[in-house]
Amino acid sequence: MLDSFPIPVCDHIRISRSKLVQRAAYRGWKASMRRYFYGVKVELITTSSGLPVEFCLVPGGQADVTTLYQLPFALPSGSQVYADAAYTNYAFEDRLAQEGIQLRVQRKANTKRLTSPCQEYITATMRKRIESSISELKGLFLRKIHAVSLKGFLIKVLLFLLAFQINKAYFN
């Protein structure tokens, strides 16, 4: 399952005073939360049980569909990756299909590639699982991650992701 979630460096009102990052690339919009954030996004691929397999950290302003090219997709042949409509990229889907990986995207109504209602139901069900995994992961994060540099901030985020992966793999 594939999805992203934001990790803000600071609140939206404090963007002008941020010392960690000072570029427009880090200003992003999270539609599900209906708010802007200033920071990084984590693109996360998990198994059906919620165990993180791959992830990458990207600036917050980068669109989800463009981050597909930054993920390694080092998955075994025959894998199915479920994603929401933000990851609709037909060329990338075809490239993954040649490698034996199926990208199952929850389609919008005006899409060019229609899927069966059965497949839409399965995709919607899988999407709920990754949302619960992300909320478990965000539960580990502190309310505010204190860091002096962007590199230190990213290391702390990486350590939270690693701790979640270890916790999920060995203690659940």
C-alpha positions in Angstrom: 0.0 0.0 0.0 1.3 3.4 -0.9 0.5 6.8 0.7 2.1 9.9 2.0 1.8 12.1 5.1 3.2 15.5 6.1 5.6 16.2 8.9 5.6 19.9 9.5 8.8 21.7 10.5 6.7 24.6 11.9 3.2 26.0 12.0 1.9 27.8 8.9 1.9 31.2 10.6 5.6 30.8 11.6 6.9 30.1 8.1 8.7 33.4 7.7 10.7 32.8 10.9 11.7 29.2 10.1 15.4 28.6 10.3 15.4 24.9 9.2 14.1 25.4 5.7 13.5 28.6 3.8 12.3 27.6 0.4 8.9 27.5 -1.2 9.4 23.8 -2.1 8.8 22.9 1.5 5.3 24.6 1.6 2.7 21.9 0.9 -1.0 21.4 1.0 -2.6 18.4 2.6 -6.1 18.1 1.1 -7.4 15.6 3.6 -6.5 18.0 6.5 -7.5 21.1 4.5 -4.5 23.0 5.6 -1.0 24.1 4.5 2.1 22.8 6.1 5.7 23.7 6.0 8.0 20.7 6.1 8.6 17.3 4.5 6.4 14.5 3.3 7.0 10.9 3.9 6.1 8.6 0.9 5.5 5.2 2.5 4.9 1.7 1.1 3.7 -0.9 3.6 2.6 -4.5 3.5 -1.0 -5.4 4.0 -0.3 -5.9 7.7 1.1 -2.3 8.0 4.8 -3.1 8.1 6.8 -0.3 6.3 8.8 -1.7 3.4 10.0 1.4 1.6 9.9 5.1 2.2 11.4 8.4 1.0 11.4 11.9 2.4 10.5 14.7 -0.1 9.9 18.4 0.3 6.3 19.2 1.2 5.4 21.0 -2.0 6.2 18.1 -4.2 3.2 16.4 -5.7 2.6 12.7 -4.8 2.6 11.6 -8.5 6.1 13.0 -9.0 7.5 11.2 -6.0 6.7 7.8 -7.6 10.0 8.2 -9.5 11.9 8.6 -6.3 10.7 5.4 -4.6 12.9 2.4 -5.5 10.0 -0.1 -5.9 12.4 -2.9 -5.0 9.4 -5.2 -4.6 9.2 -8.9 -5.7 7.6 -9.6 -9.0 3.9 -10.2 -8.7 3.4 -7.6 -6.0 0.3 -5.4 -6.0 0.6 -1.8 -4.7 -2.6 0.0 -3.8 -2.7 3.8 -3.9 -5.2 6.6 -3.9 -6.1 8.8 -6.9 -3.2 11.2 -6.3 -0.8 8.6 -7.8 -2.5 8.3 -11.2 0.3 8.1 -13.8 -0.4 5.8 -16.7 3.2 5.7 -18.0 4.5 4.8 -14.6 1.9 2.1 -14.2 2.9 0.6 -17.5 6.6 0.7 -16.5 5.9 -1.1 -13.2 3.7 -3.7 -15.1 6.7 -4.6 -17.2 8.7 -5.3 -14.0 5.8 -7.5 -12.7 4.4 -5.0 -10.2 0.8 -3.9 -10.4 0.0 -0.4 -9.3 -3.7 -0.4 -8.3 -4.9 3.2 -8.1 -8.2 4.2 -6.7 -9.6 5.9 -9.8 -11.6 9.1 -10.1 -14.9 9.0 -12.1 -13.4 10.8 -15.1 -10.4 8.4 -15.6 -9.3 7.0 -18.9 -8.6 3.5 -17.4 -11.7 2.1 -15.8 -11.6 -0.6 -13.2 -14.3 -3.0 -12.1 -16.5 -2.3 -9.1 -15.0 -5.3 -7.4 -11.4 -3.9 -7.9 -12.6 -0.5 -6.6 -13.9 -2.1 -3.4 -10.7 -4.0 -2.8 -8.6 -0.8 -3.4 -10.8 1.2 -1.0 -10.5 -1.5 1.7 -6.7 -1.6 1.3 -6.6 2.2 1.5 -8.2 2.2 4.9 -5.4 -0.1 6.2 -2.6 2.2 5.2 -4.4 5.2 6.8 -4.6 3.3 10.1 -0.8 2.4 9.8 0.0 6.1 9.2 -2.0 7.1 12.2 -0.2 4.5 14.3 3.1 5.9 13.0 2.1 9.5 13.7 1.2 8.4 17.2 4.9 7.8 17.9 5.9 11.3 16.8 6.3 14.0 19.3 4.1 17.1 19.1 7.1 19.1 18.0 10.3 17.7 16.7 13.1 19.9 17.9 16.1 20.2 15.6 18.8 22.7 14.9 19.4 21.8 11.2 17.4 20.2 8.4 19.7 17.2 8.5 19.1 16.7 12.2 15.3 17.0 11.6 15.4 14.4 8.9 17.5 12.0 11.0 15.0 12.2 13.8 12.1 11.5 11.3 14.2 8.5 10.0 14.7 7.2 13.5 10.9 7.4 14.2 10.2 5.5 11.0 12.9 2.8 11.9 11.5 2.5 15.5 8.0 2.0 14.1 9.2 -0.6 11.6 11.0 -2.6 14.4 8.1 -2.3 16.7 5.7 -3.5 14.0 7.9 -6.4 12.9 9.0 -7.8 16.2 6.5 -6.7 18.9 3.1 -7.0 17.2 
